[in-house]
Amino acid sequence: MPVANMSEPASAVRRWAPVVVLLAIMTLAYARGWHHYLSFKTIGLNYEALRTFIAGNLIGALAIFVAAYIAVVALSLPGALIMSLTGGLLFGWKLGTPAIVIGATTGATILFLVANTSLGESLAARAGPALTRLREGFKANALSYMLFLRLVPAFPFVVVNLAAALLGVPLRTFVVGTAVGIIPGSLAYATAGSGLGSVIEAQNASYKACLA
């Protein structure tokens, strides 16, 4: 009996530790204002320095970008659109698109696993009608519905991540549906971002002229 009683608190700690850690990091990020750096102004003012760094450290720069994208998605920071455009701007659409897909899919998977471990179906059962529409879609065909939700943003990205975890979508289905489903959007954003270089250069030239 004592062993069983001691195992229950330990199990609860293991269950809730991931979400507590994630929430702590998220709170720190907002408290320190890190999300404010995810802006076109920041990218524009540092564009030349970033391009110079990338020219000499392409692999390292890609790794940093992917890691930053993972953090943005996993922590649900408001900057995924900026990151997607920035990927195309800095690396072009050919490298930017796979970097965006890897970063977004990995970040979404981290959030999925945290929610699945700490919350599980117990919270989904108490959610009531809020998740009814999603639950029915996943029951019909989980992979097809995941692809639909990624291709057509009927629900916010973070909501789909959490709902899929709460409603028992298999990990493999979630990863495949997310990775494949976001390719068209990632390609579109990366392509759009790749055409912003001349605009930013012109803006920076005007800014420097004003300072002079």
N, C-alpha and C positions, 0 to 999 in steps of 0.2 A: 503493500500500500504506500509507504513513504516514497518508494521509487517512482510510482505512478504519479504521485502528487508533485514530485520534483520535476518530472518530465514535462508536465503540462505548461509551467511557466517557461521552460526552455524552448518548447515548441512554439509558444506564443511569441517569444523574442525572435526566433528564426523567421517566423511568418511575417512579423511587422517590421523587422529591421530594414529590409530593402526600401519600403515606402517612406520610412522615417528618414533614412539617409537621403533619398531623392528629394524629399520635401525640405530637408535642411539645406541641401545644396541650392535648390531653387530659391529658397528664402534669402540665402546669402547673395545669390546672383542679382536678385531684385534690389536688395538692400544696398549693395555696392554700386548699383546702376550699370552693371555690365551690359544690360540689354540696350542701353542708349548708344552704345558703340555700333550697333547693327543698323547703320543708316547710310544713305547715299552720300551724305555730307562727309562722314568719316572716310568712306572708300575714296571719294573724289579727292579729298585733301592729301591722301596718302597714296594715290594712284601710281605716281611715278616711282616712289620708293618700293611699292609692292611689285611693280613690273620688273624693277631692277633685281629685287630679291629672287623672283621667280626665274629670271633669265639665268641665274647662276645656281639655283637650287630647286629645280623643277619637282623632283620627287619629294623632297622635304616640304615644299610649298603645298603640293597636293595632299600630303599626309596631314598637314596642319589644317588645311581647308576642310577635309573630310572629318577630322576630329572636332573642329568647331561646329560643323553642321550636325554631327551626332549630338553634341551638347545642347544645341539650340532646340532640336526636336525632342530629345529625352527630357529636357527641363521645361518644355512647352513655352519657350521664350518667343516673343513676337518678333521674328526676324527671318523666318524660313523663305519668304518671298525675296527679301533682300539678298539672302545667301545664294539663292538659285540664280538670280541675275548676276551676282558677283562672280559666281562660278564661270558663267559664260564670258563675262567681261575680262577676267584675269587669265583664263585658260583656253578660251575658245569653246565652241560647242562640242567639238570632238572629244576633248578631255573633260570639259565641264559637265557634260551630261552623265557619264558614268560616275563621276565624283559625287554629283548631286544624288543620284540613285542610291549609291552605296551609303552615303551619309544619312540620307533620310530614312532608308530602310533599316539601318542599324539603330538609329536613334528611336525609331518607332518600335522596333523589336525590344529594346531595353525597357521602354515604358510598358509595353505589352507584358513582358515577363514580370516586372515589378507588380503590376496590377493583378496579374494572374496568381502570383505567389501570395501577396498580402491580402487581397480582397476576395478573389474567387467568386463563385456563383452565389455565395450567401448575400452579397450586396445586390447582385442582379435580381435575386428573388424579392428583395425589398424595394427595388426600383419601380415596380408596378408598370403602368402603361408607358412610362418614359422610354423603355427599351423594347416595347412590344413590336414595333415595326422592324427594328433591326433584328430582333430574335427570330421573327418569322422568315426574314430574308436569309439569315444564316442557316436555319433549319432546312430550307428548300435546297440550297446548294451553296455551301460556304465559300468555295473558291470563286465561283461565278459572281457571287454577291460581293466578295472582297474586291474583285476586279472592277465591278460596277461602281462601288463606293470610291475607289481610287481614281477611276477615269472620270466619273461625274461627281464633283464635290457637293453631294446632297447634304452631307454632314461635315463639320469641321474635322480636319485631319486628326487632331488629338482625341476627339470624341470617338472616332472610328477605332483608334488604337485601344482606348479603354473599353469600349463596348465589346470589341472582339475578344478581349481577355475575359471580361465578366461573363460573356455568353458561351464560353467554352470552345472557341474556335481553335483547332489544332495549330501548333506553332508553325509547322511546315506550310500549312495553308495560308497562314497570316503572312509569312515571309514571302512566299511566292506571289501571292495576290498583291502585296504591297509593292514589291520590286518591279513586277511586270506592269502593274496598273499605273505607276507614276512615271513610267518612261515617256509617254507622249507629252505630259505636262513639263517634265524636266527638260526634254529636248526643246520645247517651245520657249521656256524661260531662258535656257542657256543660249539659244539662238538670238533671242531678243537682247540679252546681256552682251553678247559678242559684238553687237553693233553700237554699243554705247561708248566705246573708247574715244572716238573722235569728238563726241559731245563733251565728255569729261575733260579732254585735253583743251578744248576751246574754252570751257568754263574756267579751268585753272589758269589759262593764259589771261583771261579777262580779270580774274581775281588778282594775279600778280601785277597786272598793269595798274589796277586800282591802288594796290599797296604802294607801288612806285610813285 
